Amino acid sequence: MDELLRINNISMKYGNLMVLKNVNMTIHKGDIYGFVGRNGAGKTTLIRVITGLINPCSGSYEFNLPKRLGVMSGIVEAPAIKENLNGYENLKTQAMLLGLKDYEAKIEEILKIVELPNDDKKAGNYSLGMRQRLAIACLLLGNPEFMILDEPANGLDPKGMKEIRELIIRLNKERGITFLISSHILSELDKMATTYGFIENGKIMKEIDAVDLHNVGKVAYAFKVSDTSNIKSDIEKVFNVNCNIVNENYFILDNEIDPIAVCIFLKGRGLEIFSFERKKEELEDYFISLLKGEEEQ
């Protein structure tokens, strides 16, 4: 797959505070790149660098994009919309800034894409989700091939999150737009990202394809039984796994095993089995494990 953006050893310093430390990152065409990190980890600073809002102290970045106005667009920190204008008027203002002609039909098309009405309602009376969709609509006027969204789900209710997520996936699949999406709401990223980059303390800890991430995710089995006392050592010895006793009725085995064999073993010990469940490591768990590894270094 062709590279769209390559970031080479970018560092950024504010006073004595180093906020980016030799950051390397690669985004390929067609990606929905989930940029994961805690608040203050350096996500927005890197986005401000690659959008040209600030210059890095060192390092470089290279785009593989046509040189035209609007080919790359983004929303950094907050949507820039005019609250005293309605949706159509906001788009008309943006179209004029881009120097577009005969923009009326294009605005109508884009309003339908982002599912916003063409009425007199002012943007200041829009919900936060509608404002985000209007901001994305403004970006679409330039026919972007690369779109950067900084915390697009921040502050949205579940309905608003779903609408933004579905819009991003649709634009990626139907229009081929590549996305860089920063977020700390990992449950949302997990539903749309194709690639992940994890950042902590200004350093990229890991870049990984979504398929590979889910393949390497750890498996655990959770059992609820009548009594967990005096079973830990025997289970670990018989099945060669770690047995984590959560409470008097609940324990977890942190490896792939045959749950039926475990149930037969427990029955043989005279225990009643209420339930068992196979658990796959989630994106949040993977990120936390990366953080722990970083702290231990």
C-alpha positions as CSV (number, residue, x, y, z in Angstrom):
1,M,0.0,0.0,0.0
2,D,1.3,3.5,-0.9
3,E,2.5,5.7,1.8
4,L,0.6,9.0,2.2
5,L,2.5,10.5,5.1
6,R,5.9,9.7,6.6
7,I,7.0,11.5,9.8
8,N,10.7,11.4,10.5
9,N,12.2,12.0,13.9
10,I,10.1,15.0,14.8
11,S,10.8,16.6,18.2
12,M,9.0,19.6,19.7
13,K,9.9,21.5,22.8
14,Y,8.0,24.2,24.7
15,G,10.5,25.9,27.0
16,N,12.1,23.1,29.0
17,L,9.3,20.7,28.3
18,M,9.9,18.1,25.5
19,V,6.5,17.3,24.2
20,L,7.5,15.2,21.1
21,K,10.6,13.0,21.2
22,N,11.9,11.7,17.8
23,V,8.5,10.7,16.6
24,N,8.3,8.4,13.6
25,M,5.0,7.5,12.0
26,T,3.7,6.2,8.7
27,I,0.2,6.5,7.3
28,H,-0.8,4.6,4.2
29,K,-3.4,5.6,1.6
30,G,-6.8,4.2,2.6
31,D,-6.0,4.0,6.3
32,I,-8.3,5.1,9.1
33,Y,-5.3,5.7,11.4
34,G,-6.3,5.7,15.1
35,F,-3.9,7.9,17.0
36,V,-4.1,6.8,20.6
37,G,-2.8,8.5,23.7
38,R,-3.8,10.0,27.0
39,N,-4.6,13.7,27.3
40,G,-1.2,15.5,27.2
41,A,0.6,12.6,25.4
42,G,1.4,14.8,22.4
43,K,-1.4,13.9,19.9
44,T,-2.6,17.5,19.2
45,T,1.0,18.9,19.1
46,L,2.0,16.4,16.4
47,I,-1.2,17.2,14.5
48,R,-0.4,20.9,14.7
49,V,3.0,20.2,13.3
50,I,1.9,18.2,10.3
51,T,-0.9,20.7,9.5
52,G,1.7,23.5,9.5
53,L,0.3,25.4,12.5
54,I,3.6,25.1,14.3
55,N,7.2,24.2,13.2
56,P,9.0,21.3,14.9
57,C,12.3,21.8,16.6
58,S,13.8,19.0,14.6
59,G,12.8,16.3,12.2
60,S,10.7,16.3,9.0
61,Y,7.5,15.0,7.4
62,E,6.6,14.2,3.8
63,F,3.2,14.0,2.1
64,N,2.5,11.9,-1.0
65,L,-0.4,14.0,-2.2
66,P,-1.2,16.2,-5.2
67,K,-0.3,19.8,-4.7
68,R,-3.7,21.5,-4.7
69,L,-5.8,23.5,-2.3
70,G,-8.0,21.3,-0.1
71,V,-6.3,18.0,-0.8
72,M,-5.5,17.8,3.0
73,S,-7.9,19.2,5.5
74,G,-8.5,18.9,9.2
75,I,-10.3,19.9,12.4
76,V,-7.8,20.7,15.2
77,E,-9.2,20.9,18.7
78,A,-12.6,22.4,17.8
79,P,-14.8,22.9,14.7
80,A,-14.4,26.3,13.2
81,I,-17.9,27.2,12.2
82,K,-19.8,30.5,12.2
83,E,-22.6,30.2,14.8
84,N,-24.7,33.1,13.3
85,L,-25.0,31.3,9.9
86,N,-27.0,28.3,9.0
87,G,-25.5,25.2,7.5
88,Y,-25.8,26.3,3.9
89,E,-24.3,29.7,4.6
90,N,-21.3,28.2,6.5
91,L,-20.6,26.0,3.4
92,K,-21.1,28.9,1.1
93,T,-18.5,31.0,3.0
94,Q,-16.0,28.1,2.9
95,A,-16.6,27.6,-0.8
96,M,-15.9,31.3,-1.5
97,L,-12.7,31.0,0.5
98,L,-11.7,28.1,-1.6
99,G,-12.5,30.0,-4.8
100,L,-15.1,27.6,-5.9
101,K,-17.6,28.5,-8.6
102,D,-21.0,27.1,-9.2
103,Y,-20.9,25.7,-5.7
104,E,-24.7,25.6,-5.1
105,A,-25.2,22.0,-6.3
106,K,-22.0,20.8,-4.5
107,I,-23.3,22.3,-1.2
108,E,-26.6,20.5,-1.6
109,E,-24.8,17.2,-2.3
110,I,-22.5,17.6,0.7
111,L,-25.4,18.5,3.1
112,K,-27.0,15.2,2.1
113,I,-23.7,13.3,2.6
114,V,-23.4,14.5,6.2
115,E,-27.1,14.3,6.7
116,L,-27.8,17.9,7.7
117,P,-30.9,19.8,6.7
118,N,-30.8,22.8,4.3
119,D,-32.9,25.1,6.5
120,D,-32.7,28.4,8.4
121,K,-31.5,26.9,11.7
122,K,-28.4,28.7,12.8
123,A,-25.3,26.6,13.6
124,G,-25.2,28.1,17.0
125,N,-28.4,26.1,17.7
126,Y,-26.9,22.9,16.4
127,S,-26.1,20.0,18.7
128,L,-22.4,19.2,19.1
129,G,-22.8,16.2,16.7
130,M,-24.4,18.4,14.1
131,R,-21.6,20.9,14.4
132,Q,-19.0,18.2,13.9
133,R,-20.8,17.0,10.8
134,L,-21.0,20.6,9.5
135,A,-17.3,21.0,10.1
136,I,-16.6,17.8,8.1
137,A,-18.9,19.1,5.4
138,C,-16.8,22.2,5.1
139,L,-13.7,20.0,4.7
140,L,-15.4,18.0,1.9
141,L,-15.8,21.1,-0.2
142,G,-12.1,20.8,-1.1
143,N,-12.4,17.2,-2.2
144,P,-9.8,16.1,0.4
145,E,-7.8,12.9,0.0
146,F,-6.5,13.1,3.6
147,M,-8.5,14.3,6.6
148,I,-7.3,14.9,10.1
149,L,-9.8,14.9,13.0
150,D,-8.6,15.8,16.5
151,E,-10.8,14.1,19.1
152,P,-14.0,14.2,16.9
153,A,-16.0,12.2,19.4
154,N,-15.1,14.3,22.4
155,G,-18.2,15.5,24.3
156,L,-20.6,13.7,22.0
157,D,-23.5,11.5,23.2
158,P,-23.7,7.9,22.0
159,K,-26.0,8.9,19.1
160,G,-23.6,11.6,18.0
161,M,-20.6,9.3,18.2
162,K,-22.4,6.7,16.1
163,E,-23.3,9.3,13.4
164,I,-19.7,10.6,13.2
165,R,-18.3,7.1,13.1
166,E,-20.6,6.0,10.3
167,L,-19.8,9.1,8.4
168,I,-16.0,8.5,8.6
169,I,-16.4,4.9,7.5
170,R,-18.6,5.8,4.6
171,L,-16.2,8.6,3.4
172,N,-13.3,6.2,3.7
173,K,-15.0,3.4,1.7
174,E,-16.9,5.4,-0.8
175,R,-14.6,8.4,-1.4
176,G,-11.3,6.8,-0.6
177,I,-10.4,9.5,2.0
178,T,-7.6,8.6,4.3
179,F,-8.1,9.6,7.9
180,L,-5.9,10.4,10.9
181,I,-8.1,10.4,14.0
182,S,-6.8,11.2,17.4
183,S,-8.8,10.0,20.4
184,H,-8.7,8.7,23.9
185,I,-12.2,7.2,23.5
186,L,-10.8,3.8,22.5
187,S,-14.1,2.0,22.2
188,E,-15.0,4.3,19.3
189,L,-11.6,3.9,17.5
190,D,-11.9,0.2,17.8
191,K,-15.0,0.2,15.7
192,M,-13.4,1.9,12.7
193,A,-9.6,2.1,12.8
194,T,-7.6,0.0,10.3
195,T,-4.2,1.0,11.8
196,Y,-3.1,2.3,15.2
197,G,-0.3,4.4,16.5
198,F,0.1,4.6,20.3
199,I,1.8,7.7,21.9
200,E,2.9,8.3,25.5
201,N,5.0,11.1,26.9
202,G,5.7,12.4,23.4
203,K,7.1,9.0,22.1
204,I,5.5,6.5,19.7
205,M,5.3,3.3,21.6
206,K,3.8,1.1,18.9
207,E,2.3,1.1,15.4
208,I,0.2,-1.9,14.5
209,D,-2.4,-3.0,11.9
210,A,-5.8,-3.5,13.4
211,V,-5.9,-7.1,12.2
212,D,-2.6,-7.8,13.8
213,L,-3.6,-6.1,17.0
214,H,-6.7,-8.3,17.4
215,N,-4.7,-11.4,16.5
216,V,-2.1,-10.8,19.2
217,G,-4.7,-9.9,21.8
218,K,-4.5,-12.1,24.8
219,V,-7.3,-14.6,25.6
220,A,-8.7,-15.2,29.0
221,Y,-11.4,-17.4,30.4
222,A,-13.6,-16.2,33.3
223,F,-15.3,-18.8,35.5
224,K,-18.0,-18.4,38.1
225,V,-18.2,-21.3,40.5
226,S,-19.5,-22.2,44.0
227,D,-16.1,-21.9,45.7
228,T,-12.7,-20.8,44.6
229,S,-10.8,-21.6,47.8
230,N,-8.0,-24.3,47.4
231,I,-8.2,-24.6,43.6
232,K,-5.5,-22.1,42.4
233,S,-2.4,-24.3,42.7
234,D,-4.1,-27.4,41.3
235,I,-5.5,-25.6,38.2
236,E,-2.2,-24.1,37.5
237,K,-0.4,-27.4,37.8
238,V,-2.9,-29.4,35.7
239,F,-3.5,-26.9,32.9
240,N,-0.2,-24.9,32.9
241,V,-1.9,-21.5,33.1
242,N,-2.0,-18.6,35.6
243,C,-5.1,-18.7,37.7
244,N,-6.2,-15.3,39.1
245,I,-8.7,-15.6,42.0
246,V,-10.9,-12.5,41.8
247,N,-13.2,-13.5,44.8
248,E,-14.8,-16.5,46.4
249,N,-16.8,-17.3,43.3
250,Y,-14.9,-15.9,40.4
251,F,-11.5,-16.7,38.8
252,I,-9.7,-16.0,35.5
253,L,-7.4,-18.2,33.5
254,D,-5.1,-16.0,31.3
255,N,-4.4,-18.3,28.4
256,E,-6.1,-20.3,25.7
257,I,-7.4,-23.6,27.2
258,D,-10.2,-26.1,26.8
259,P,-12.9,-24.8,29.0
260,I,-14.8,-28.1,29.0
261,A,-11.8,-29.9,30.4
262,V,-11.6,-27.2,33.2
263,C,-15.3,-27.7,33.9
264,I,-14.8,-31.5,34.1
265,F,-11.9,-30.9,36.5
266,L,-14.0,-28.6,38.7
267,K,-16.9,-31.0,38.7
268,G,-14.5,-33.7,39.9
269,R,-13.6,-31.4,42.8
270,G,-17.3,-31.3,43.7
271,L,-17.7,-27.6,42.6
272,E,-20.9,-26.2,41.0
273,I,-20.2,-24.2,37.8
274,F,-22.5,-21.2,37.2
275,S,-20.9,-19.8,34.1
276,F,-17.7,-19.4,32.0
277,E,-16.9,-16.9,29.3
278,R,-14.1,-16.5,26.8
279,K,-12.7,-12.9,26.9
280,K,-10.5,-11.4,24.2
281,E,-8.2,-8.5,25.1
282,E,-9.8,-5.2,24.1
283,L,-8.0,-2.2,22.7
284,E,-8.1,-0.5,26.1
285,D,-6.4,-3.5,27.6
286,Y,-3.7,-3.5,24.9
287,F,-3.0,0.2,25.5
288,I,-2.8,-0.3,29.2
289,S,-0.3,-3.1,28.8
290,L,1.8,-0.8,26.6
291,L,1.7,1.9,29.3
292,K,2.8,-0.6,31.9
293,G,5.7,-1.7,29.7
294,E,6.7,1.9,29.2
295,E,6.6,2.6,33.0
296,E,8.8,-0.5,33.7
297,Q,11.5,0.6,31.3
